[in-house]
Amino acid sequence: MNLFKLLEKIRISQCLKYCQGKILDIGCGHNALVKKYGNGVGVDVYPWEGVDVVCDTTNLPFKESEFDRVFLIASLNHIPRKNREKVLKEAFRVLKPNGMIVITMIGPKIGFWVHKFGSFFRWDTDQTERGMKSGEAYGMSQKAVKDLLTKTGFKEIYLKKFELGFNVIFLAKKP
């Protein structure tokens, strides 16, 4: 197993702890979380093998308050900067009251090296198959993620470090 598969496995195991009811995984890639959990939908803008719905994540094709949990696993930074707030507003819209959003994110400095290393060795399919697009970032600071969550209406923001402290899981509630 290569490094990136191992990191993905760790991220998925961390997120499984917060799965409850019907989940939505935005930027699901190959849809590992939904497949492992078994009750939900994985959406992405890119047609990865295994994705349930390919769509514009700034305009999700779901009704209001449809999901108990919304996940963005190592994907918020891959949403162009101009669309991040719109995507989180959509996540808020489709999340049930008292539902939770779960975001994993690596910091920008370590993210740069992880993505470059993965691209060089062709282990990181995100980099080798689709590449970085305009407005994407290699990672995001904790402050940037918290600010976006607050700006889009989420409350009770909590964070926990994992993967030797290189990765952070953010948990926030829709009031």
Rosetta blueprint (number, residue, H / E / L):
1 M L
2 N L
3 L H
4 F H
5 K H
6 L H
7 L H
8 E H
9 K H
10 I H
11 R H
12 I H
13 S H
14 Q H
15 C H
16 L H
17 K L
18 Y L
19 C L
20 Q L
21 G L
22 K L
23 I E
24 L E
25 D E
26 I E
27 G L
28 C L
29 G L
30 H L
31 N L
32 A H
33 L H
34 V H
35 K H
36 K H
37 Y H
38 G L
39 N L
40 G E
41 V E
42 G E
43 V E
44 D E
45 V L
46 Y L
47 P L
48 W L
49 E L
50 G L
51 V L
52 D L
53 V E
54 V E
55 C L
56 D L
57 T L
58 T L
59 N L
60 L L
61 P L
62 F L
63 K L
64 E L
65 S L
66 E L
67 F E
68 D E
69 R E
70 V E
71 F E
72 L E
73 I E
74 A L
75 S L
76 L H
77 N H
78 H H
79 I L
80 P L
81 R H
82 K H
83 N H
84 R H
85 E H
86 K H
87 V H
88 L H
89 K H
90 E H
91 A H
92 F H
93 R H
94 V H
95 L E
96 K E
97 P E
98 N E
99 G E
100 M E
101 I E
102 V E
103 I E
104 T E
105 M E
106 I E
107 G L
108 P H
109 K H
110 I H
111 G H
112 F H
113 W H
114 V H
115 H H
116 K H
117 F H
118 G H
119 S H
120 F H
121 F L
122 R L
123 W L
124 D L
125 T H
126 D H
127 Q H
128 T H
129 E H
130 R H
131 G L
132 M L
133 K L
134 S L
135 G L
136 E L
137 A L
138 Y L
139 G L
140 M L
141 S L
142 Q H
143 K H
144 A H
145 V H
146 K H
147 D H
148 L H
149 L H
150 T H
151 K H
152 T L
153 G L
154 F L
155 K E
156 E E
157 I E
158 Y E
159 L E
160 K E
161 K E
162 F E
163 E L
164 L L
165 G L
166 F L
167 N E
168 V E
169 I E
170 F E
171 L E
172 A E
173 K E
174 K L
175 P L
